[in-house]
Structure formats: structure tokens, C-alpha cells
Amino acid sequence: MDAVFKALADESRRKLLDVLHKNNGQTLGELCAHLDMTRQAVTKHLLLLEAANLVAIVWRGREKLHYLNPVPIHEISERWIGKYERHRLQALGDLKKGLEQKQTNKEQPKKKG
């Protein structure tokens, strides 16, 4: 997971992943057309993304296609975000129910005794 965090720490690599998310299965040349960096720099970033398992490579003849692999990002979401998010959503749900119940109690007419 450290390799994933290292890969995601760089803005250029995140941009590469965004480009692949919009149009998966691109060649190096196609990716370079979307970025303001040299072909060598894009290649280095792609190698790091491959090592982190964020990009998968498929050869089609002589073409090397790059595909986004969202699994490591999903794993981060489940491990680091999901467990905290569930608790927060439960608390918000409980607060909503409590406020709705207070509102309902205010709207009921009081009985004279």
C-alpha cells in the first residue's frame, strides 16, 4: 500500500490516472498528448504507477496500451476512508432521526387536562 500512496502523492501521476479514467486503454503517445511533459517523464511516471499496480499494461500487436486499475484505490477507500465514513454516516442518521422526532413532538397539540 505504501507504493500506492507514493504513486498518488505526485500531481502528474494523478493527472495520468485521471486521463486514463476518462479514456482507458491509451498508448504512450496518446497519454503524452494530454500532458505537458516529455515522453521520458511520462514513461517514468507510468512505470511507477505500474509498480504500484495502479496501471495495467496490455499489448495489442506492437502497441502497448495502458489501463487504469482501480482496485488499489478501492482498497485504500475501504481501509482508510470507509470505516470512518460509516461511523460518521450513522451519527448523521441518528441526528436526523432525533431532530425529526423533536419536530413531530412540537407539532402535536397539547392536551388540556
C-alpha positions as CSV (number, residue, x, y, z in Angstrom):
1,M,0.0,0.0,0.0
2,D,3.0,2.3,0.5
3,A,3.7,2.2,-3.2
4,V,0.1,3.3,-3.9
5,F,0.4,6.2,-1.6
6,K,3.8,7.2,-3.1
7,A,2.3,7.0,-6.6
8,L,-0.7,9.1,-5.7
9,A,1.4,11.7,-3.9
10,D,2.5,13.2,-7.3
11,E,0.2,15.5,-9.1
12,S,1.4,14.4,-12.5
13,R,0.7,10.8,-11.8
14,R,-2.8,11.7,-10.5
15,K,-3.3,13.5,-13.8
16,L,-2.3,10.4,-15.7
17,L,-4.8,8.4,-13.8
18,D,-7.5,11.0,-14.5
19,V,-6.7,10.8,-18.2
20,L,-7.0,7.0,-18.1
21,H,-10.2,7.2,-16.2
22,K,-11.7,9.4,-18.9
23,N,-10.4,7.2,-21.7
24,N,-9.0,3.9,-20.7
25,G,-6.6,1.9,-22.9
26,Q,-4.3,4.6,-24.3
27,T,-0.8,4.3,-25.8
28,L,2.1,6.3,-24.5
29,G,1.8,8.8,-27.4
30,E,-1.9,9.3,-26.6
31,L,-1.2,9.9,-23.0
32,C,1.6,12.4,-23.8
33,A,-0.8,14.4,-25.9
34,H,-2.8,15.2,-22.8
35,L,0.2,16.2,-20.6
36,D,2.7,19.0,-20.6
37,M,5.8,16.8,-20.0
38,T,8.3,14.9,-22.1
39,R,7.8,11.4,-23.3
40,Q,10.5,10.2,-20.9
41,A,8.9,11.8,-17.9
42,V,5.5,10.2,-18.8
43,T,7.3,6.8,-19.1
44,K,8.9,7.2,-15.7
45,H,5.5,8.1,-14.1
46,L,3.8,5.1,-15.8
47,L,6.5,2.7,-14.5
48,L,5.9,3.9,-11.0
49,L,2.1,3.6,-11.5
50,E,2.7,0.1,-12.9
51,A,4.8,-0.9,-9.9
52,A,2.0,0.3,-7.6
53,N,-0.5,-1.8,-9.6
54,L,-2.5,1.3,-10.5
55,V,-1.9,0.9,-14.2
56,A,-2.1,-2.4,-16.1
57,I,-0.5,-3.0,-19.5
58,V,-2.0,-4.9,-22.4
59,W,-0.1,-5.5,-25.6
60,R,-2.1,-5.3,-28.8
61,G,0.3,-6.2,-31.6
62,R,3.1,-3.7,-31.2
63,E,1.0,-1.3,-29.3
64,K,1.3,-1.1,-25.5
65,L,-2.0,0.0,-24.0
66,H,-2.3,1.4,-20.5
67,Y,-5.4,0.8,-18.4
68,L,-6.4,2.2,-15.0
69,N,-6.6,-0.5,-12.3
70,P,-9.0,1.0,-9.7
71,V,-8.6,-2.0,-7.2
72,P,-5.7,-0.4,-5.1
73,I,-7.6,2.8,-4.8
74,H,-10.7,0.9,-3.7
75,E,-8.7,-0.9,-1.1
76,I,-7.5,2.4,0.3
77,S,-11.0,3.6,0.4
78,E,-12.2,0.5,2.2
79,R,-9.4,0.5,4.7
80,W,-8.8,4.2,5.4
81,I,-12.0,6.0,4.4
82,G,-14.8,3.6,4.5
83,K,-14.6,2.6,8.2
84,Y,-14.6,6.2,9.3
85,E,-17.3,7.2,6.9
86,R,-19.7,4.5,8.1
87,H,-19.5,5.8,11.7
88,R,-20.0,9.4,10.6
89,L,-23.0,8.5,8.4
90,Q,-24.5,6.5,11.3
91,A,-24.1,9.6,13.6
92,L,-25.7,11.9,11.0
93,G,-28.6,9.4,10.6
94,D,-29.2,9.3,14.3
95,L,-29.1,13.1,14.5
96,K,-31.6,13.4,11.7
97,K,-34.0,11.0,13.4
98,G,-33.7,12.8,16.7
99,L,-34.4,16.2,15.0
100,E,-37.4,14.8,13.1
101,Q,-38.8,13.3,16.3
102,K,-38.4,16.7,18.2
103,Q,-40.2,18.4,15.3
104,T,-43.0,15.9,15.4
105,N,-43.4,16.3,19.2
106,K,-43.6,20.1,18.8
107,E,-46.3,19.9,16.1
108,Q,-48.6,17.7,18.2
109,P,-51.3,19.7,20.1
110,K,-51.0,19.7,23.8
111,K,-53.9,18.1,25.7
112,K,-55.8,20.1,28.3
113,G,-56.3,18.4,31.5
